[in-house]
Amino acid sequence: MVDTNFNDITDSGGYFQIDYTIALFLDVYSRHKIGVSVRNPPVGVEVINDDFYIIDVNTTSYFDIDLGATDDPTIPKLTEEDFNIIGNLRFDNDNGIPLESVNYYWLEGTTIISSGSFPTDGLGSLMNLQVPITSESYLTLKFNYSNPPYVEYSEYLIPNIKVFSDITWDLDIDYTTTEGVMYSLTGTLSSSTDSSLKINNREVVVYYNGTAIDTAITGSDGVFASNFRIPQGNGTASIQVQLNEFVSGKDITSPLQYILVESAPPSNPGGGVLPPFLIFSLIFFPILAGIVAVLAVYGYKYYKKQEEESRVVNIPLESKIINLKILKDSGRLEESISYLFNAIYMDLINAKYNRKRAENETIRDFAIISVKELKLTPSSIYPFIQKVEEIIYAKPFKITDKDFYNTCELFSPVYFQLTGYNFVLNF
């Protein structure tokens, strides 16, 4: 194939020089013939093109890891649990490298404790890896790849991955309680080999007499809090907390704790015949108190409903949606997604629940708060906030119009739950 973009004119001595640029998508696994031809030779002159070169070319590669979708290394992983990796091995022209063997190494500092290799799929995607068994608290995951002479060496590191093999349970137990009352259980989860490593952002299940009764999420300090009502039945009862994991062969559970459950006090502990006035009081005053309580609850709910509705109505959402459109139309897509979360979603949360995001609360923390504290629907909150987190932190300046509209679609059910209206963009 003749490429007329590369040419030169011979000088008086017949000399020419053509600087040829190797095409970005040239096949690196084949040899290539390169030569020149004379355009428009003089009439009657025969040009013989005998000389040519046979050239080999190579390329470089890189690991394209999506840090927003890949497991967060700051959330401790249990040994033998999968570390989820979302990413690809690519040529420097951004095409995925399919069906090639990638090497991986788990490192404790500079010491390799586990290594191996795995093939990429047909698109060059990487696979998940199992966290190796170790007593260390921090590991580095390293990838490398080369295929000489075609592809030069490349590598990628995910440092400071928190890991643990078992848990030290520091539980705050009230060992005496009464049937039917609310019971509070708190605790702190730490690595059994490193007390300074707190097990944050992990779900735990609380068992009462062997039956799951509540779930909770540990905070950034490894602390969880559970509140549940003690079932009817007195005597000795057991309490146990388990890490909510599904790793084969793993059962990360606290030691059994036994508490004494006392009977609820009888309504007439003295026995005997009650005086008529006392009988009247026992019947009338509870009824009166019940009526007052019902009216108070109704009044309080009505007041809260009016307060919440007035807060939502008073937010200038139309102007905010106009601002969102301006950011999108001006090509500032990352800013528009940040504005959707911080200026629209957070204002709705503040108006409806009087709850603001603290400086030390991450976007992921607020997803958990929205579900656990504000009781918003997990199936709508988590996909929306995870998408916002991915765009802001993992794909800066890489998102497209499609990403923007997908995020708005994920926000629509959240907006409906907060306002009762559909989220409509008249773009």
Disulfide bonds with the S-S distance in Angstrom:
none
